[in-house]
Amino acid sequence: MSKHKPKIAIIGAGIAGLNLANLLAEVAEIVVFEKSDKLGGRAATHHANGFSFDHGAQFFTAKSKVFQAFVKALEAEQVIAQWDARFVEVAGGEIHSQREWDDEFPHYVGTPAMNAIGQHLAKNLDVRLNQLIVSIKKPNAHWIVETAQAKYEGFDWVLVTIPAAQAQAILPESLDFNAHLDDVLMQPCFALMLGYEAPKVLDWDAAFVSKSILSWISVNSSKPNRGEPFTMVALSRNDWAGDNFDQPESEIADAMLLALEVIVGQKLEDASYLKLKRWKYANAPRKDEPLEMIDYASQIACCGDWCMSGKIESALMASWQLANKLKDVIS
Ligand SMILES: Cc1cc2nc3c(=O)[nH]c(=O)nc-3n(C[C@H](O)[C@H](O)[C@H](O)COP(=O)(O)OP(=O)(O)OC[C@H]3O[C@@H](n4cnc5c(N)ncnc54)[C@H](O)[C@@H]3O)c2cc1C
């Protein structure tokens, strides 16, 4: 007689949730619930008026052997490509160092946009978009996950792969690891997106910025396989975003545009598209020891980049770590 596969609900279709779903697909029946209408979470792309902007993760690197192998497979399938950007470090409007990224320590981006990674990982999965989960309950032997309109029942396990503060809002208070979620710091960030009809002349493609309210600038259109008009994405410093999070959009955008003009040394006000994105939970500082949040008795777990550090590699590594633990108890 064939054994009935356990049923798992995964909350969040970011890189961690989608990778986890693929890793457990052999041993369980999986449904992924995602609040937005897009896949990939913070590995995100905003499309508008013929422009596209990677307004979340800008690029990623691969330090661990296991992630390097994963990256090579995605590269072979043309889901990602190396971004050999002309990289500069800018302090107080002056360039302090300059080099070109290359094979020695490759930097990658999704192609034709960062959200290609989420779309690729979701290919064979049952992902339900536009499902904001507002509560998770276990009134009997099985879990129930609920949106404001619908109730999904009968799950043996629930795996929550959303930012820690958002997880805490929907998890049952009684869970042992709930208290540890309080200690997880996630920092905000603003992303300013600018699209131009005519290209700007710059002698760099990516800039790490200090002594400014900005922390990072990408010439988005310089990334591989973009084939589109000139676009830039400027990221604010986390502390500046925290101090100004609720300010009006026009004030934040004006201040960031001014700071950007100082760095590029030219006027940028002729953008034909300008948009600001406020990320409340953008980045997480590096943890000395990876967090592990599994309640084997209740059959619920949390994971995400924030278990390690605010990076795509960490989101993947945290999901691998959790999947390895769960495979032993589920199969
Ligand atoms: C501005 C910015 C710049 C960054 N730059 C870099 C970089 O250069 N390099 C790098 O490696 N990383 C970078 N990162 C971090 C990187 O994007 C993340 O580490 C990674 O994408 C996290 O993946 P995740 O799956 O853990 O979480 P997320 O991507 O946050 O996925 C969680 C998903 O859960 C969904 N969700 C949340 N609440 C609910 C709910 N209640 N119900 C249903 N769904 C829900 C969300 O919509 C989201 O899709 C950056 C992030 C930002 C925001």
The ligand as an SDF file (V2000), in Angstrom:
LIG
                    3D

 53 58  0  0  0  0  0  0  0  0999 V2000
   16.7800   46.9440   -1.2720 C   0  0  0  0  0  0  0  0  0  0  0  0
   17.4070   45.5880   -1.0850 C   0  0  0  0  0  0  0  0  0  0  0  0
   18.6980   45.3380   -1.5530 C   0  0  0  0  0  0  0  0  0  0  0  0
   19.2720   44.0830   -1.4050 C   0  0  0  0  0  0  0  0  0  0  0  0
   20.5020   43.8440   -1.9470 N   0  0  0  0  0  0  0  0  0  0  0  0
   21.0080   42.5940   -1.9200 C   0  0  0  0  0  0  0  0  0  0  0  0
   22.2010   42.2860   -2.6190 C   0  0  0  0  0  0  0  0  0  0  0  0
   22.7890   43.1420   -3.2980 O   0  0  0  0  0  0  0  0  0  0  0  0
   22.6810   41.0080   -2.5460 N   0  0  0  0  0  0  0  0  0  0  0  0
   22.0310   40.0110   -1.8590 C   0  0  0  0  0  0  0  0  0  0  0  0
   22.4830   38.8610   -1.8440 O   0  0  0  0  0  0  0  0  0  0  0  0
   20.8760   40.2770   -1.1970 N   0  0  0  0  0  0  0  0  0  0  0  0
   20.3440   41.5340   -1.2190 C   0  0  0  0  0  0  0  0  0  0  0  0
   19.1680   41.8150   -0.5950 N   0  0  0  0  0  0  0  0  0  0  0  0
   18.5800   40.7820    0.2650 C   0  0  0  0  0  0  0  0  0  0  0  0
   17.8860   39.6750   -0.5300 C   0  0  0  0  0  0  0  0  0  0  0  0
   16.9190   40.2110   -1.3820 O   0  0  0  0  0  0  0  0  0  0  0  0
   17.2430   38.7370    0.4960 C   0  0  0  0  0  0  0  0  0  0  0  0
   18.2530   38.2260    1.3450 O   0  0  0  0  0  0  0  0  0  0  0  0
   16.4910   37.5370   -0.0880 C   0  0  0  0  0  0  0  0  0  0  0  0
   15.8090   37.8640   -1.2640 O   0  0  0  0  0  0  0  0  0  0  0  0
   15.5560   37.0390    1.0120 C   0  0  0  0  0  0  0  0  0  0  0  0
   14.7920   35.9430    0.5790 O   0  0  0  0  0  0  0  0  0  0  0  0
   13.7400   35.2620    1.5540 P   0  0  0  0  0  0  0  0  0  0  0  0
   13.0680   34.2060    0.7800 O   0  0  0  0  0  0  0  0  0  0  0  0
   14.4090   34.8860    2.8320 O   0  0  0  0  0  0  0  0  0  0  0  0
   12.6940   36.4180    1.9590 O   0  0  0  0  0  0  0  0  0  0  0  0
   11.7340   37.3210    1.0570 P   0  0  0  0  0  0  0  0  0  0  0  0
   12.3520   37.5700   -0.2500 O   0  0  0  0  0  0  0  0  0  0  0  0
   11.3690   38.4830    1.9040 O   0  0  0  0  0  0  0  0  0  0  0  0
   10.4460   36.3890    0.8200 O   0  0  0  0  0  0  0  0  0  0  0  0
    9.3510   36.3620    1.6960 C   0  0  0  0  0  0  0  0  0  0  0  0
    8.0680   36.3190    0.8740 C   0  0  0  0  0  0  0  0  0  0  0  0
    6.9770   36.1680    1.7890 O   0  0  0  0  0  0  0  0  0  0  0  0
    5.9040   36.9870    1.3710 C   0  0  0  0  0  0  0  0  0  0  0  0
    5.0810   37.2470    2.5590 N   0  0  0  0  0  0  0  0  0  0  0  0
    5.3510   38.0550    3.6140 C   0  0  0  0  0  0  0  0  0  0  0  0
    4.3620   38.0010    4.5280 N   0  0  0  0  0  0  0  0  0  0  0  0
    3.4420   37.1370    4.0380 C   0  0  0  0  0  0  0  0  0  0  0  0
    2.1930   36.6440    4.5390 C   0  0  0  0  0  0  0  0  0  0  0  0
    1.7030   37.0150    5.7310 N   0  0  0  0  0  0  0  0  0  0  0  0
    1.4920   35.7620    3.7650 N   0  0  0  0  0  0  0  0  0  0  0  0
    1.9650   35.3480    2.5620 C   0  0  0  0  0  0  0  0  0  0  0  0
    3.1610   35.7780    2.0570 N   0  0  0  0  0  0  0  0  0  0  0  0
    3.8840   36.6450    2.7900 C   0  0  0  0  0  0  0  0  0  0  0  0
    6.5940   38.2160    0.7850 C   0  0  0  0  0  0  0  0  0  0  0  0
    5.7340   38.9090   -0.1060 O   0  0  0  0  0  0  0  0  0  0  0  0
    7.7950   37.5820    0.0860 C   0  0  0  0  0  0  0  0  0  0  0  0
    7.5040   37.2380   -1.2590 O   0  0  0  0  0  0  0  0  0  0  0  0
   18.5550   43.0450   -0.7410 C   0  0  0  0  0  0  0  0  0  0  0  0
   17.2410   43.2880   -0.3030 C   0  0  0  0  0  0  0  0  0  0  0  0
   16.6770   44.5550   -0.4810 C   0  0  0  0  0  0  0  0  0  0  0  0
   15.2500   44.7870   -0.0350 C   0  0  0  0  0  0  0  0  0  0  0  0
  1  2  1  0
  2  3  1  0
  2 52  2  0
  3  4  2  0
  4  5  1  0
  4 50  1  0
  5  6  2  0
  6  7  1  0
  6 13  1  0
  7  8  2  0
  7  9  1  0
  9 10  1  0
 10 11  2  0
 10 12  1  0
 12 13  2  0
 13 14  1  0
 14 15  1  0
 14 50  1  0
 15 16  1  0
 16 17  1  0
 16 18  1  0
 18 19  1  0
 18 20  1  0
 20 21  1  0
 20 22  1  0
 22 23  1  0
 23 24  1  0
 24 25  2  0
 24 26  1  0
 24 27  1  0
 27 28  1  0
 28 29  2  0
 28 30  1  0
 28 31  1  0
 31 32  1  0
 32 33  1  0
 33 34  1  0
 33 48  1  0
 34 35  1  0
 35 36  1  0
 35 46  1  0
 36 37  1  0
 36 45  1  0
 37 38  2  0
 38 39  1  0
 39 40  1  0
 39 45  2  0
 40 41  1  0
 40 42  2  0
 42 43  1  0
 43 44  2  0
 44 45  1  0
 46 47  1  0
 46 48  1  0
 48 49  1  0
 50 51  2  0
 51 52  1  0
 52 53  1  0
M  END
$$$$
